[in-house]
Every structure is written in structure tokens, then in C-alpha cells.
Amino acid sequence: MCGIVGYVGPKQASPVLLEGLSKLEYRGYDSAGIAVRDGEKPAEVVKTTGKIKNLIEKTDNGKALKGTCGIGHTRWATHGAPSQSNAHPHVSGNCTGSGSGPVESEVVGVHNGIVENFQELKAKMERHGYQFYSQTDTEVLIKLVDYYYKKYKVGPIDALAKTIVRVRGSYALAVMFRDYPNKIFVARKDSPMIIGVNKDESFLASDVPAILNYTRNVYYIGNLEMAELDAGGATFYNLDGDEIKKDLTKIDWDAEAAEKGGFEHFMMKEIHEQPKAAEDTLHKYIIEDSDGNKKIDLSGTGLNPEMIKQFSQIYFVACGSAWHVGMQAKYVFEDLCDLPVSADLASEFRYSKARLNKDGLVVIISQSGETADSLAALRMAKETGLKTLAIVNVVGSSIAREADYVMYTVAGPEISVATTKAYSCQLLCTFIMAAEFARIRLSDKDYGHYLDELSGIPDKMSKTLEDKERIQWFASKYANAHDIFFIGRGIDYAICLEGSLKMKEISYIHSESYAAGELKHGTISLIEDGTLVIGALTQSDLYEKTLSNMMECKSRGAYLMGITSYGKYDVEDSVNFSVYVPKVDEHFIGSLAIIPLQLLGYYISVAKGLDVDKPRNLAKSVTVE
């Protein structure tokens, strides 16, 4: 949520800031703004509501603002409605906040996160004569920095330190001081922030794609840490103001991976990137020994066989699509590994009063590695004494750094808000873990079979994508649907959960997923003539039961779509529209069965003329609770 960019160097800052903000549009926002310093001159601030293109037009593509040091922001409204006065950057002076022209304020800044005690801090500032032009917690934060800077007559780092120890909540804060015209000062707690450098430039961003065109060398600033950026360098400090050393991390993502590459939307590009992302993820963990035999190598995660034998329970904890990965993994782990497994929403797990198994492993799943509820759940699990493993896509992210063990997906940058390839890679990671846990804890009897089946998934994903024209045709028939229901049992139910979410988040059609056996316990009353019911039918032992549930819906006027695998069942005589995916071990078929549902949601959204990559009210990375 929200996006921050910053630049210090020899170039004009405005074009760099505007490009960076454009690369962060997927994070979700309602307004945008930039502030630029030109040497000793006052900072110039420009803010707009709506899309970044409005900011680009208002600044004449950045040409209207001169200066080589600046910060920018895209805002997701939390405190205060979307408006120009509430947009960032905010200033410490008493002004209207209209954000158009030079400002004489001592401090100009932007902020991601939520200041929970902002009302208390605002009252304090008002007692000291500060006036407020916005309803935001960020303006309070900027004025608090100004207050400590002036009261104690200290430097920017000390002023930031005095500020953040009084703040409850989360923040990624970037500020410019009038007295330090060619520097940016930052502080962080729980909200994502990276700092990129090259020989004579420094960059600040909420996420990697914003700076990929300029550098791949980045620092990850830790919780309750601060930094001073100047042209080509960054110096880091702890809360005591002592300098601390950081290691550079090289980002291996290709800059072109964050571009559309000829596709109309990032989502369609990322759907088509799934075979390659799956192959890369599998190759990271499935290797061949000297005799050419495949085996799983989890040593890079920090896990070893002795640890795996000691775990007596698995807790998958995540939000949104990542939770659906956990739901599917629950069924696979329980069957292959004979372990008790739960799949919990992070926002509920962290508040649960249930006693946790001290020998359990908590697996946190998050694409960004910054999801607020998942990060809080991770910390709670560690405080309780449980071991934690993170499945994440972003190297050096907060969840990756704080977990005991880390399993990285190799999905590359995912720009569309609706996840596709990151979801598929997360799913494969859980399948790899399940196969290895089964070998170590029970038997290697089916180990070779599982590895062969997993290794074949990328090619079968490509085969599944060949059916997209039929799905596009079907989507055009149901673009005006009001309600769509997904039903399945076991692993199929978990597949339906993700298919339903894809539908609702980008098509804005009311969509629900149900365990098929629950239909007669109330939900079937919602079925009427023409209602689309989509059934997942990939599990042999559950196929007939789920098909019977679908036929009950059909007898009440529903139109049926069924998804199953080639060579297993012929559902065409029972359903109105059938989709087949290649055959694979039924434990792993979710990797294939989800693709037609991703395509269906995409094509319906396109048919309705919606913003596929940036659906309303949603953000790619939910970094506030």
C-alpha cells in the first residue's frame, strides 16, 4: 500500500520520481505528489488526486520542477479522504497544503504506514502552536520531526530518532530538511523500504521495480533504523545515533520483467510467465546427483533432516491468495506426511488464544514479505518459541529476514495486483516441502514419482494455456453475471477458493467458493435460472460426489462449468462447458487447474472494460493492518 520514491544525484529528480511512482502504481493509491529541492532554494511541492498521469501533466512530465534531490509518494487513504490537501508530500509549516509551488517549511516528507497515536501527538503539536491543514497522520509525523529538530537543535538523524521513539504504529518515512539541501533522511518500522546506490546516485523506494532501471545494488534498512542519503552513498544509524554497517544485495531481476512485454496487461503477461517461473522455482530445489537421480535439496532454506523429523505439527499462516496456498498445502501435507496441519488467516492466528504445539513449524507465506498481519503473526510465533519458515518472493524482505528459515520462490517481479505466478510458485514450494517431509518422516517409496510429476508441471502449464481462446469465448457470455459460485471438495475446494477470489477482485462480480457438501446447508437457496456454478472435479475419490452436487444446482436452473483432467472423466454430458487440464498426480493438480480460472477472471474483467492490473480499492502489498 502506498509508494515512496526518492532520488539524489546529478540528474533532474522529477522525471526519475515520476517514473518510479509509475512503476509503483500496482501498490494501490488515490493521489500522488512530489517534492524537489534545487540547491539552496525552497522545496517545490506538487500534488494531485487521481492517477499519476494527472501529476505528470501538472508538472509537464517533470520539466516544471528543477532540482536534483527529491521525494515522491502515491497515497492510499487511511486517515482523511482522498484529496489534494491530504496527499503527500506534507510540510511542517502552516500552509493550506494545496501543494503547488515553493514551500518555506523546514521539513518536507512522505510516509507509508499508520501512526496509531497520531491524535495524541497532534494535540501535543497544537499546544506548541502548530496548525494543521490535512486530516492525515503523516502531517502530524512531519511536524513532530520539525518540533524535535528545532527544540533540541540537533541534526536530522537525532531529530528522527527522538520522533520515532514516540510513535506507535508503522512507518517508512522519508524527509528533506531545508538546512541539508542535497540529502534525504529516512526511518523505518514495519513498512517496506529499500535504498539503491550506484557510483554517483542514491535511490529510495518502497519496492524494487521503482529503481530497477537505475540500479540493482540495494540496501535493506531494518526496523527502527535510519539512514542519510546523498549522491552515491547511504549511511545507516541505529536509534542511539550510532553508525551501523550494511551489506549490499544485488537484485537479479531483469528490468524488462517489470514491463508488459507486448501484453495488454501485466496480469496476462504474468499468467503466461507461470511455466518459466515454475521451472525456475523447481530447479532451485530439485537437483540431480552425480548419478543423474533427482532429489530435493532444502539446505538453502536452513532446514535439515533432523529438524524435519522433530516437527509434530505444521501451521500455514497467510492472507488472501497465500492463505489459499496454505489451504491446499494442508490437504497435501496431511496425506503425504501424516502430520496434523492447519491453515490459518494471519489476521486471526495472531489473536488466537489456542495453545500452540511447541514442536510445531509455522510457515508464513507472503509474496512481498511485508504483509503486515503475516509479519505480526511471525513475530508472535517466534515469541511463543515456535520455529518459523517463510515462503516469500522478495529477497531481504522483513518476513524473510525475521523467519528462522526461508524458502524463496523464483517468480520475479509481479506487478498486477491479482497474483498469478507468485501464487503458483508458492504452491510448488509447499509441494516440494511435502515430498521431502514425506521422504524423511515416512518413506521414500513414492519419492521418485513425486519428483517426476513436479518436474513435468511447467510443460503442462504451457499446455493448459493453449485453451485460452475457448475460455475467452466463454467469458464473453458471462461478463454481465451478478453471482458466480465455485464448488469443490478437498483440494478442489482449495482451488475454488483462489478461483473465486480471482473472479471477484478483478471483475467485481459477486463470487463465492463453497465446500460442495455444504450447498444443501443453505447456499443452494441462492441458485436461480442462469446462475453460473463452476465445479472443480480433479480428485478421483470425490469426483462423483461433487458432480452430484453440481447436478443439483443444474436442476434448479444453474449453468455449469466443470474443470477436470484429460483422460480421467468425460464431464461434457453433465456440464454445459468443460475445461480439461493435463493429467498430473492429484496432489499437485492445483498448479494446473487454477490457470483456467485465472484466465476466466481476466477475460471477464477485460470484457467489462475494467482496470485489470489495478482493481479498485485494492493494493498489491497490504502493509497496514
C-alpha positions as a printed Julia matrix, in Angstrom:
625×3 Matrix{Float64}:
   0.0     0.0     0.0
   1.23    3.46   -0.88
   4.51    4.01   -2.65
   7.62    6.04   -1.85
  10.43    7.05   -4.19
  13.45    9.28   -3.66
  16.44   10.42   -5.65
  19.72   12.25   -5.01
  22.29   12.65   -7.77
  23.36   14.62  -10.83
  20.15   14.1   -12.83
  16.99   16.15  -12.64
  14.99   14.42   -9.92
  11.43   14.95  -11.16
  11.5    12.57  -14.16
  13.13    9.88  -12.03
  10.49   10.31   -9.31
   7.59   10.23  -11.77
   8.93    7.11  -13.46
   9.41    5.43  -10.1
   5.88    6.29   -8.97
   4.5     4.91  -12.23
   6.29    1.63  -11.54
   4.61    1.51   -8.11
   1.05    2.09   -9.33
   0.24   -1.58   -8.7
   0.55   -0.95   -4.95
  -2.76    0.93   -4.98
  -3.27    4.67   -4.5
  -5.74    7.54   -4.74
  -3.43   10.58   -5.02
   0.19   11.39   -5.73
   2.78   14.1    -5.25
   6.46   15.01   -5.44
   8.75   17.49   -3.73
  12.03   18.61   -5.32
  14.97   20.67   -4.0
  17.18   22.78   -6.25
  20.22   23.57   -4.14
  19.51   26.23   -1.52
  16.12   27.14   -2.97
  12.93   26.18   -1.09
  11.45   22.79   -1.92
   8.75   22.8    -4.57
   5.76   20.56   -3.93
   3.16   19.42   -6.46
   0.25   17.15   -5.53
  -2.79   15.79   -7.37
  -5.66   13.41   -6.79
  -6.38   10.51   -9.09
  -3.92    8.84  -11.42
  -0.22    9.58  -11.73
  -0.85   10.81  -15.26
  -2.51   13.84  -13.63
   0.72   14.55  -11.75
   2.75   14.06  -14.92
   0.56   16.56  -16.77
   0.64   19.06  -13.91
   4.44   19.03  -13.85
   4.88   18.92  -17.64
   6.41   15.47  -17.31
   8.66   16.77  -14.56
  10.1    19.65  -16.57
   8.31   22.26  -14.43
  10.3    21.31  -11.31
  14.05   21.83  -11.3
  16.35   20.15   -8.83
  18.49   17.09   -8.27
  17.11   15.96   -4.9
  13.52   14.9    -4.35
  10.93   12.56   -2.89
   7.6    11.3    -4.23
   4.59    9.4    -2.98
   1.42    7.61   -4.03
  -1.17    7.65   -1.24
  -3.68    5.02   -0.17
  -6.13    6.86    2.06
  -6.26    5.77    5.71
  -6.63    8.97    7.75
  -8.56   11.52    5.73
 -10.39   11.16    2.42
  -8.54   11.28   -0.92
  -7.89   14.98   -1.6
  -5.12   17.29   -2.67
  -4.59   18.61    0.85
  -4.35   15.08    2.26
  -1.97   13.92   -0.48
   1.76   13.65    0.24
   4.34   15.18    0.48
   3.45   17.03    3.69
   5.24   20.05    5.12
   5.98   21.27    8.63
   4.88   24.86    8.05
   1.43   26.35    8.47
   0.04   26.42    4.95
  -3.04   25.35    3.01
  -1.49   22.12    1.84
  -2.57   22.79   -1.74
   0.8    21.51   -2.87
   1.58   23.74   -5.79
   4.8    25.73   -5.68
   7.69   26.52   -3.32
   7.34   25.94    0.42
   9.49   27.54    3.12
   8.97   24.73    5.61
  11.93   23.31    7.48
  10.81   19.71    6.86
   9.09   18.16    3.83
   8.27   14.46    3.94
   6.34   11.4     2.84
   5.27    8.4     4.85
   3.84    4.9     4.42
   2.14    3.15    7.31
  -0.16    4.17   10.13
   0.64    6.28   13.2
  -1.71    4.79   15.78
  -1.27    7.56   18.38
  -1.48   10.45   15.92
  -4.39   12.11   17.74
  -2.35   12.29   20.93
   0.67   13.63   19.03
  -1.47   16.11   17.12
  -2.84   17.55   20.36
   0.75   17.93   21.59
   1.73   19.79   18.42
  -1.3    22.09   18.66
  -0.31   23.02   22.19
   3.04   24.09   20.76
   1.43   26.34   18.15
   1.36   24.06   15.12
  -1.62   24.35   12.78
  -2.85   21.53   10.56
  -4.2    21.7     7.02
  -4.95   17.98    6.49
  -6.62   15.07    8.28
  -3.62   12.79    7.91
  -1.41   11.12   10.46
   1.54   11.88    8.16
   1.3    15.65    8.61
   1.46   15.06   12.36
   4.6    12.98   11.89
   6.31   15.62    9.75
   5.51   18.37   12.24
   6.78   16.2    15.08
  10.13   15.85   13.3
  10.21   19.63   12.87
   9.4    20.13   16.58
  12.28   17.96   17.85
  14.68   19.33   15.25
  14.09   22.88   16.49
  13.59   22.21   20.2
  16.82   20.3    20.75
  18.82   21.96   17.97
  20.07   18.58   16.81
  20.86   17.09   13.42
  18.29   15.31   11.22
  19.2    11.8    12.42
  18.8    12.75   16.09
  15.53   14.54   15.3
  14.24   11.39   13.57
  15.33    9.22   16.49
  13.51   11.41   19.01
  10.43   11.3    16.8
  10.13    7.62   16.11
  10.52    6.52   19.72
   7.3     8.45   20.41
   5.37    6.93   17.52
   3.21    3.83   17.84
   2.45    2.09   14.6
   4.29    1.51   11.35
   6.2     3.82    9.07
   8.54    4.17    6.15
   9.44    7.83    6.45
  11.47    9.98    4.06
  12.15   13.66    4.76
  14.15   16.56    3.36
  15.44   19.36    5.62
  15.87   22.95    4.42
  19.31   23.1     6.02
  20.5    19.98    4.15
  19.63   20.68    0.51
  21.25   17.63   -1.13
  20.28   14.91    1.32
  17.3    12.69    2.13
  16.83   11.21    5.59
  14.78    8.08    6.2
  13.5     5.92    9.04
  11.65    2.61    9.01
   9.49    0.36   11.15
   7.42   -2.49    9.64
   6.7    -0.73    6.33
   8.89   -1.75    3.37
  11.76    0.41    2.18
  14.85   -0.23    0.07
  17.8     2.04   -0.78
  19.62    1.68   -4.09
  23.02    3.12   -4.95
  25.42    3.4    -7.83
  28.6     5.42   -8.2
  27.03    8.9    -8.02
  23.33    8.39   -7.31
  21.14    7.16   -4.47
  17.57    5.94   -4.76
  14.8     5.27   -2.29
  11.74    3.1    -2.96
   9.02    1.01   -1.41
   9.65   -1.81   -3.85
  12.3    -2.99   -6.3
  10.55   -2.24   -9.66
  10.72    1.52   -8.98
  14.51    1.57   -9.3
  15.35   -1.44  -11.49
  16.14    0.78  -14.49
  18.83    2.58  -12.49
  20.5     0.1   -10.18
  20.32   -3.44   -8.88
  22.51   -2.77   -5.85
  20.32   -2.2    -2.81
  20.43   -1.97    0.96
  17.6    -3.21    3.16
  17.06   -0.88    6.08
  15.98   -2.68    9.22
  13.3    -1.97   11.81
  13.94    1.1    13.95
  16.86    2.08   11.76
  17.58    5.37    9.98
  19.7     6.43    7.03
  21.18    9.5     5.41
  21.26    9.5     1.59
  23.47   11.68   -0.55
  24.71   11.41   -4.15
  26.09    7.9    -4.47
  26.04    6.8    -0.85
  23.97    5.89    2.19
  24.95    5.92    5.87
  22.89    3.92    8.36
  22.2     4.55   12.04
  20.51    2.83   14.96
  18.22    4.55   17.47
  21.19    5.67   19.53
  22.55    7.55   16.53
  25.47    5.15   16.16
  26.54    4.33   12.62
  25.89    0.74   11.55
  27.21   -1.22    8.6
  25.02   -2.75    5.9
  25.79   -5.25    3.16
  24.74   -4.53   -0.4
  22.34   -7.01   -2.01
  22.29   -7.49   -5.77
  18.81   -7.82   -7.28
  18.87  -10.42  -10.04
  15.5    -9.48  -11.55
  15.67   -8.33  -15.16
  14.39   -4.78  -15.58
  12.34   -5.96  -18.56
  10.49   -8.34  -16.25
   8.72   -5.32  -14.77
   7.46   -4.25  -18.24
   4.42   -5.54  -20.13
   6.47   -7.03  -22.94
   3.77   -6.7   -25.62
   0.88   -7.94  -23.47
  -2.11   -5.69  -22.94
  -1.95   -6.15  -19.17
   0.6    -7.28  -16.62
  -1.83   -9.92  -15.38
  -1.95  -11.7   -18.75
   1.84  -11.45  -19.07
   2.26  -12.95  -15.6
  -0.23  -15.75  -16.34
   1.94  -16.66  -19.33
   5.12  -16.41  -17.24
   3.95  -19.18  -14.92
   5.65  -22.06  -16.75
   9.02  -20.28  -16.62
   8.56  -19.13  -13.01
   7.53  -22.66  -12.02
  10.55  -24.14  -13.79
  12.92  -21.7   -12.11
  11.45  -22.41   -8.68
  11.59  -26.17   -9.18
  15.2   -26.01  -10.4
  16.15  -24.1    -7.26
  15.13  -27.02   -5.04
  15.14  -30.16   -7.21
  18.66  -31.09   -8.25
  20.39  -34.09   -9.8
  23.12  -36.05   -8.05
  26.25  -37.39   -9.75
  24.3   -40.43  -10.97
  21.61  -38.3   -12.58
  19.0   -39.06   -9.94
  16.68  -36.24   -8.87
  16.49  -35.2    -5.26
  15.17  -32.28   -3.25
  17.71  -30.0    -1.63
  16.32  -27.78    1.13
  19.69  -26.91    2.6
  19.41  -23.36    1.27
  16.35  -22.82    3.43
  18.2   -23.69    6.64
  16.18  -26.86    7.23
  17.88  -30.23    7.7
  16.51  -33.77    8.11
  16.96  -33.78   11.88
  14.82  -30.66   12.23
  12.16  -32.0     9.88
  11.82  -35.18   11.95
  11.18  -33.15   15.1
   8.21  -31.14   13.85
   4.96  -32.59   15.14
   2.58  -30.08   13.57
   2.52  -27.59   10.71
   0.77  -24.22   10.81
   0.36  -22.47    7.45
  -0.3   -18.79    8.12
  -1.05  -16.23    5.42
  -3.5   -13.73    3.92
  -5.53  -13.71    0.71
  -4.2   -15.9    -2.1
  -1.28  -17.0     0.05
  -3.79  -18.4     2.54
  -5.38  -20.37   -0.31
  -1.92  -21.85   -0.93
  -1.86  -22.87    2.73
  -5.32  -24.42    2.42
  -4.21  -26.58   -0.49
  -0.93  -27.43    1.22
  -2.87  -28.58    4.28
  -4.56  -31.36    2.3
  -1.3   -32.4     0.62
   0.78  -32.44    3.82
  -1.85  -34.35    5.78
  -2.0   -37.05    3.11
   1.7   -37.36    2.26
   3.32  -36.66    5.62
   0.78  -37.93    8.16
   1.07  -34.7    10.14
  -1.62  -32.56   11.74
  -1.8   -29.36    9.7
  -3.79  -26.14   10.0
  -4.18  -23.27    7.55
  -4.86  -20.03    9.37
  -5.57  -16.49    8.32
  -2.73  -14.4     9.69
  -5.15  -11.75   10.95
  -6.86  -14.4    13.09
  -3.87  -16.57   14.01
  -2.09  -13.72   15.75
  -5.04  -13.13   18.06
  -5.95  -16.75   18.74
  -5.79  -17.88   22.36
  -5.29  -21.53   21.39
  -2.21  -23.21   22.81
   0.32  -23.85   20.06
   2.34  -27.05   19.79
   5.85  -26.17   20.94
   7.28  -28.62   18.36
   5.26  -27.1    15.55
   6.57  -25.28   12.47
   4.84  -22.05   11.47
   5.05  -21.48    7.71
   4.41  -17.85    6.77
   3.52  -17.34    3.08
   3.77  -13.87    1.54
   4.73  -12.68   -1.95
   6.1    -9.34   -0.78
   7.44  -10.5     2.56
   5.98   -7.32    4.05
   2.31   -8.26    4.67
   1.51   -6.6     8.0
  -0.69   -9.31    9.55
   1.63  -12.09    8.39
   4.66  -10.28    9.81
   2.86   -9.79   13.12
   1.89  -13.48   13.18
   5.51  -14.45   12.52
   6.7   -12.37   15.45
   4.02  -13.79   17.71
   5.03  -17.35   16.76
   8.68  -16.61   17.5
   7.82  -15.05   20.85
   5.92  -18.24   21.67
   9.03  -20.28   20.92
   7.96  -21.94   17.66
  10.24  -22.31   14.67
   9.22  -20.31   11.62
   9.75  -20.74    7.9
   8.95  -18.05    5.33
   7.89  -18.71    1.74
   8.47  -15.34    0.06
   9.36  -13.88   -3.31
  11.37  -10.82   -2.23
  14.93  -11.36   -1.04
  15.73   -9.36    2.07
  12.09   -8.55    2.88
  11.05   -8.21    6.53
   9.47  -11.66    6.79
  12.48  -13.25    5.07
  14.89  -11.56    7.45
  12.99  -12.38   10.62
  12.0   -16.01    9.95
  14.21  -18.82   11.19
  14.22  -20.45    7.76
  13.45  -19.05    4.3
  12.24  -20.71    1.1
  12.36  -18.26   -1.78
  10.09  -18.5    -4.79
  11.65  -17.51   -8.11
   8.68  -15.69   -9.6
  10.43  -12.42  -10.44
   8.56   -9.13  -10.08
   4.78   -9.46  -10.05
   3.11   -6.17  -10.92
  -0.58   -6.97  -11.31
  -2.48   -6.67   -8.04
  -4.15  -10.04   -8.68
  -1.44  -12.62   -8.06
  -0.9   -15.45  -10.52
   2.7   -16.58  -10.94
   3.67  -15.83   -7.33
   0.71  -17.94   -6.15
   1.77  -20.82   -8.4
   5.37  -20.68   -7.19
   4.26  -20.61   -3.56
   2.12  -23.67   -4.23
   5.06  -25.51   -5.77
   7.22  -24.7    -2.74
   4.68  -26.35   -0.45
   4.54  -29.41   -2.75
   8.34  -29.67   -2.69
   8.32  -29.43    1.09
   5.6   -32.08    1.36
   7.51  -34.55   -0.82
  10.7   -34.05    1.19
   8.96  -34.19    4.56
   7.27  -37.44    3.44
  10.6   -38.99    2.44
  12.32  -38.05    5.68
   9.48  -38.82    8.07
   7.81  -41.83    6.46
   9.15  -43.48    3.33
  10.89  -42.81    0.03
   8.62  -45.3    -1.77
   6.89  -42.71   -3.96
   9.67  -40.09   -3.85
  10.82  -40.59   -7.45
   7.25  -40.46   -8.7
   6.56  -37.19   -6.92
   9.73  -35.59   -8.3
   8.92  -36.68  -11.84
   5.4   -35.32  -11.53
   6.59  -31.99  -10.12
   9.25  -31.63  -12.8
   6.63  -32.06  -15.53
   4.37  -29.27  -14.29
   5.94  -26.35  -16.25
   5.34  -28.05  -19.62
   1.8   -28.96  -18.58
   1.17  -25.34  -17.58
   2.13  -24.32  -21.12
  -0.28  -26.93  -22.5
  -3.08  -25.59  -20.3
  -2.56  -22.06  -21.64
  -3.3   -23.29  -25.17
  -7.01  -23.48  -24.28
  -7.32  -19.75  -23.6
  -9.37  -18.9   -26.71
 -12.22  -21.18  -25.58
 -12.14  -19.6   -22.14
 -12.19  -16.12  -23.67
 -15.28  -17.07  -25.66
 -16.98  -18.42  -22.55
 -16.04  -15.33  -20.54
 -17.8   -13.09  -23.06
 -21.06  -14.94  -22.32
 -20.85  -14.29  -18.57
 -19.39  -10.79  -18.4
 -22.72   -9.49  -17.08
 -23.21  -12.15  -14.42
 -24.3   -10.99  -10.98
 -23.36  -14.08   -8.98
 -20.91  -16.93   -9.58
 -20.4   -19.9    -7.29
 -17.34  -22.19   -7.15
 -17.68  -25.62   -5.54
 -15.31  -28.47   -4.81
 -14.21  -30.88   -2.12
 -10.79  -31.31   -0.51
  -8.03  -30.0    -2.75
 -10.7   -28.94   -5.24
 -12.25  -26.72   -2.6
  -8.9   -25.01   -2.05
  -8.58  -24.48   -5.81
 -12.06  -22.94   -5.86
 -11.17  -20.51   -3.09
  -8.46  -18.98   -5.28
 -10.58  -19.11   -8.43
 -13.38  -17.25   -6.69
 -11.02  -14.6    -5.36
  -9.59  -14.02   -8.85
 -13.11  -13.52  -10.13
 -14.32  -11.06   -7.52
 -11.18   -8.95   -7.2
 -10.8    -8.05  -10.88
 -14.3    -8.48  -12.36
 -16.28   -7.01   -9.41
 -18.78   -9.86   -9.76
 -20.09  -11.3    -6.51
 -18.37  -14.66   -6.29
 -18.21  -17.25   -3.53
 -16.48  -20.56   -3.03
 -18.11  -23.37   -1.08
 -17.21  -26.86    0.0
 -19.61  -28.74   -2.24
 -21.05  -30.76    0.61
 -22.25  -27.55    2.27
 -24.5   -26.46   -0.59
 -27.6   -28.06    0.88
 -26.99  -26.37    4.21
 -28.31  -23.05    2.95
 -26.34  -21.89   -0.09
 -28.38  -23.75   -2.68
 -31.25  -21.34   -1.95
 -29.26  -18.71   -3.89
 -29.27  -20.73   -7.12
 -31.65  -19.44   -9.78
 -32.02  -19.6   -13.55
 -28.75  -18.77  -15.28
 -26.54  -18.7   -12.18
 -23.05  -19.83  -13.14
 -21.72  -22.66  -10.97
 -18.11  -23.7   -11.53
 -17.05  -27.07  -10.19
 -13.53  -28.4    -9.72
 -13.5   -32.15  -10.38
  -9.87  -33.27  -10.15
  -9.94  -35.7    -7.22
 -10.86  -39.31   -8.07
 -12.37  -40.18   -4.72
 -14.5   -37.03   -4.63
 -15.44  -36.64   -8.3
 -18.84  -38.33   -8.19
 -19.95  -36.56   -5.04
 -19.05  -33.12   -6.36
 -20.64  -33.83   -9.75
 -23.84  -34.84   -7.98
 -23.81  -31.52   -6.11
 -23.39  -29.72   -9.43
 -26.33  -31.6   -10.94
 -28.47  -30.49   -8.01
 -27.64  -26.91   -8.97
 -28.38  -27.61  -12.63
 -31.83  -28.93  -11.77
 -32.53  -25.54  -10.22
 -31.54  -23.61  -13.32
 -27.76  -23.21  -12.88
 -25.38  -23.14  -15.82
 -22.45  -25.46  -15.14
 -18.74  -25.18  -15.9
 -16.56  -28.12  -14.92
 -12.77  -28.41  -14.65
 -11.12  -31.82  -14.67
  -8.11  -33.57  -16.21
  -7.66  -35.28  -19.56
  -8.12  -38.99  -19.69
  -9.99  -39.27  -16.44
 -13.63  -38.37  -16.82
 -15.81  -37.12  -19.61
 -17.91  -34.42  -17.98
 -19.27  -32.96  -21.18
 -22.55  -34.88  -20.93
 -23.18  -33.42  -17.47
 -21.96  -29.81  -17.6
 -22.62  -27.01  -20.06
 -18.98  -26.03  -20.53
 -15.99  -28.22  -19.75
 -12.3   -27.42  -19.34
  -9.62  -30.09  -19.27
  -6.09  -29.77  -17.91
  -3.23  -32.24  -18.42
  -3.04  -35.2   -16.11
  -0.69  -34.97  -13.13
  -0.54  -36.52   -9.68
  -3.75  -35.4    -7.99
  -1.88  -33.92   -5.06
  -0.32  -31.36   -7.4
  -3.11  -30.69   -9.89
  -3.95  -27.33   -8.31
  -0.94  -25.92  -10.19
  -2.79  -26.6   -13.45
  -6.46  -26.31  -12.54
  -6.05  -22.72  -11.34
  -4.88  -21.46  -14.74
  -8.29  -21.66  -16.49
  -9.82  -19.82  -13.53
  -7.17  -17.1   -13.72
  -7.92  -16.72  -17.43
 -11.66  -16.66  -16.85
 -11.43  -13.86  -14.31
  -9.06  -11.95  -16.59
 -11.22  -12.21  -19.72
 -14.41  -11.25  -17.88
 -12.66   -8.18  -16.48
 -11.42   -7.2   -19.96
 -14.88   -7.74  -21.44
 -16.29   -5.35  -18.85
 -13.64   -2.73  -19.67
 -12.18   -2.72  -16.14
  -8.68   -1.85  -14.94
  -7.38   -5.4   -14.73
  -3.98   -4.67  -13.16
  -5.18   -2.11  -10.62
  -8.66   -3.09   -9.38
 -10.5    -0.58   -7.25
  -9.86   -0.4    -3.52
  -7.08   -2.99   -3.66
  -3.32   -2.82   -3.17
  -0.62   -5.31   -4.12
   1.09   -5.34   -0.75
  -1.06   -4.84    2.34
   1.45   -3.31    4.73
  -1.02   -1.91    7.27
  -3.4    -3.86    9.47
